[in-house]
Amino acid sequence: MPRDILDAKSKENNVESVHFLSDREDDSAEMDASIWEPPGPDDQEEDVERGIDDDVDDECCDDSRWSLSSALGEFKEESSRKQKSNEENRKAMLMVAHSKFKFVVSQVIKSAGLSIEEGESWIEIVTRLCWEAASPAIDGKLIDPTEYIKVKCIATGSCNESEVFKGLVFNKHAALKHMATNYKNPRIMLAQGGFYVKPIVDIIEALKPDVLLVEKSVSRDIQLSILEQKVTLVLDMKLYRLQRISRCIGSPIISLDSLLGQKLKHCDSFRIEKIEEEHNAVGEAKKKPTKTLMFLEGGLTGLGCTILLKGSHRDQLKKVKEVVQYSFILAYHLILEACFLADRQTMFSTIFTKEASSCVGKTEKSPLSSSHEAVDEQSIQIKGGTDGENNIETTFDSRSILVLVSKRNSLTGILCDQRHFLRIFFYKPFDVPLERFMRDMFNQRSRCQTCHEIPESHIFYYAHHNKQLSIHIKRISGSKSLSGEAKGKIWMWSRCGERKTKNDARKSTKRVLISTAALNLSFGKFLELSFTQNSLERDFLHFFGLGSMVAMLSYSQVTSYKVSLPPMMLEPRILINVGWFEEEFLKVFTKGISLFEDAASFLKRLRSQFKKSDLSSLKFISHIEELLVHERRGYEENFKIAFNKAKTIDDLLGLNRMRWDLLLQALVWNYRLQSLVLSDRLHEANKLISDTGDSPDGETAASNILGWGDEWFWRPFEDLRSQPIVHVEKEYLMKFKYVNNFTRENLQTVNQIITEESSRLRISLRDDGFVVSDYEDEISSLIACALAHLRNGDNRLEIPLPPEVLVTFGSLKPKYSIVCLYEHDFRNLRKRCCSSETDYIASLSRCKPWDPKGGKSKSVFVKTVDDRFIVKEIEKTEYESFVKFAPKYFKYMKDSYDLGNQTCLAKILGIHQVTVRQPNSGKEIRHNLIVMENLRFGRKVTTLQYDLKGSLHARFSATSANGTEDVLLDQNFVNDMNKSPLYVSETSKQNLQRAIYNDTAFLTSINVMDYSLLVGVDDESHELVCGIIGYFRQYTWDKQIETWMKSSLVVPKNVQPTVISPIDYKTRFRKFMKTHFLCLPDKWCSPV
């Protein structure tokens, strides 16, 4: 209802502010029987009259009758007062509607191509004519606004002479010149077909019509006979015109075989008039054309009227005619809406008291004030047709509504009517008045065609945009039934959706009788009004009742999800778990500290072997200890710098660099400490120390004193660290044995570090700050090492046969062998979708096991630690299939990027065959691996994720206790969508369907089937993350045999197995996705 009326009512009842609830407690209406009980009647007179009839004995004493009569008089007086107030409310609402209507008409006329002067003169006239023509709706007359009114243009007189004619007007004349052209209360005969036989004249004479209107022609001799009977004959009336006349006057259309026994009807008057159209004068002589019109005024039903436009030439009147046609429909809609809103305003009047203000929240404007208030010149468009005529399209005049409809059995929870789109054209054959809809709901003799239960056993759902209307039906006890059932009286009331405590009763409005005009409101228009409301509809439970039957309408918000397809360009942002990073860095740091403590402990033991008098040796050891402290401090500083950079993906490679530094540090101190003990030059330290004296730099002092500056491990560690890793490995480390008995016995920590890290691969990217290493238990790191070798152009390359590239690591019997399939093509694809090749390799450098509860047992299924890629093991047949169709795959992906085609294929970014040789047994383990994008990257898909193939047979998965990481199947998806649907926007569904259409057409062309649409639900961002996966399996002979076996022996009759031919698979897949992804209709939806 309008804000100004609400505010005024609030002030009258001393309510400072009005608020409607935004949230309603989620109580089940079925569990609260009292919620269905209607409140007491607003008009007590009806209940008193019923009490007299039912409860008062005829022999009651006079005093009782006098007392009851007095009470009845008081009730009548009160009822009269309330009725007067209701009429005032309706008049006020109609005045608001009229003012809005006049404003809209002015905007339409302004945009209709009329000049300013012409438009100004027509605004008042069009407003008056349309409102007058639509006024019968106020009195409850049910009419079809598209058929009720016709507009005739007569180029004579002035504009102000334009009028609403209470009848029908046609461009017709009498068949013969001498027939009468004017009647009062004539008897009208409507005849179907034509008259060509003489006996028809006798039948006409028996019926005694004054006017005979014939659909087709009549023979000349019969015309003359009709003239002799003084009957006016009009020919060629066409059947649709006769039908209009029949609706208006209530006279039947008579066919030749049923002429006898018919009863003719009257109209108030009939005349045929020739009108001179002076405004259409043409030529130099200004010849005025004439128009002959037939007028039928009044009638038994009054279901027809004609607006006569006058006062201008033909072209201007045609423009005004089009404005009138649209404006009349709007006027009719507004009048019925105003009557309905007036009834609802009366109903809500009891809410505005201090007692009930607790359940009232902030309301919004009514549809009457909001739907048409914002209409401006831009919202009304005039489009020129090819014939020069204009077609008015008005956004304010929505003539239909698209809703998502379903019906559920409330006892079993089964959907009896699957969700489907229904477009309701207002006041058209598939639309019904609100009264008819309610009566059908209350009719418990009808049965559901699916479950054969009555309407009371069902819940009816209507969804539009972001709201859903739920309708429950219930029969209340006879003692609570509503009065006026025999007269067809339908009542309405509302209850506040919230109560302060569980034991409190819900606040209720008063019960009001719905006016006849409001009951004639289109049900489609009622839905539109409901869905354009917010607070009133969402925060209250609304009730309609007839006798003992009550319908409860509740509104709820519906979340619309956006479909997220695989991005064309992978996001560069990083999602590495900080805790994992800290743990990995801490392991390296702890080992480094243990290394220095191990070396310090050894020097301490070495010092204890010298006497205090051997000052030179002790001083030498002190310099070594100073060197150890110096390098430890440098190690800690380098670690701090590397750890603080843990914000980019390069830190994965930076962590490998820290491992290299740790290994190099362990090797250097291993060689240094061994040289001290095992060398004979230790006694030369006395002489060298006495010659050189003390040095502030421990490292330089040790080098000078020992005279071992040419030994690489006595060089400053930072110098060694700054050299290329390949150079250090080649020049220094490969010439020495890493560990011996001395290391194992004296330097356990050093020995452990060297043992763990020395065999690890180290390949630099960009520079030595970014190092790729292998981790045998992290198989993606082996792929990263192979790609790093290929990127750096390593010498250890073999190219056996295209399209395979083989990379091996090891000497005669390589430990690792990695075949990179179509590496050149994959690299070109990665250039399009990855930020850089280095970032891709860095992502693969570390991974962790992943069990999505959907992969095959004992197969590799890992995810990179940055969550960006998935490495999955595939079967040999799938590997071989990809070898066959790979060129077409690359072309399809290239076209998708170049042409901007929609695709939802989860991108395959690499296929590799990794062979790992066991060092002891020599046994080889081979894995066929794919690297694909992780569709869930950057998403919070926590519980719901589905693997959909479009088949329901054997496609149900039982969920685990916590439900985490469960991959559900098609039957789960259908069940969940029926129980708690996830709606998507219209645009999202169109994009998904377009992508699925493109992808399935491509996959069918390469003979691939058994693929899936992976769907993850991200409730936080309201997105459905979708992508097609598993598109490797071609329909080979073994799959054909599997299809035949399952179809013949396993799958029930008339049910397809999961594995079918690619063409059938494509058809089923598309149909399933189109059917079960539900979108919420809104004003942008195309007709369905």
Summary of the structure (lengths in Angstrom):
residues: 1088
radius of gyration: 45.0
end to end distance: 32.0
largest distance: 160.1
contacts: 3381
relative contact order: 0.07
helix: 45%
strand: 21%
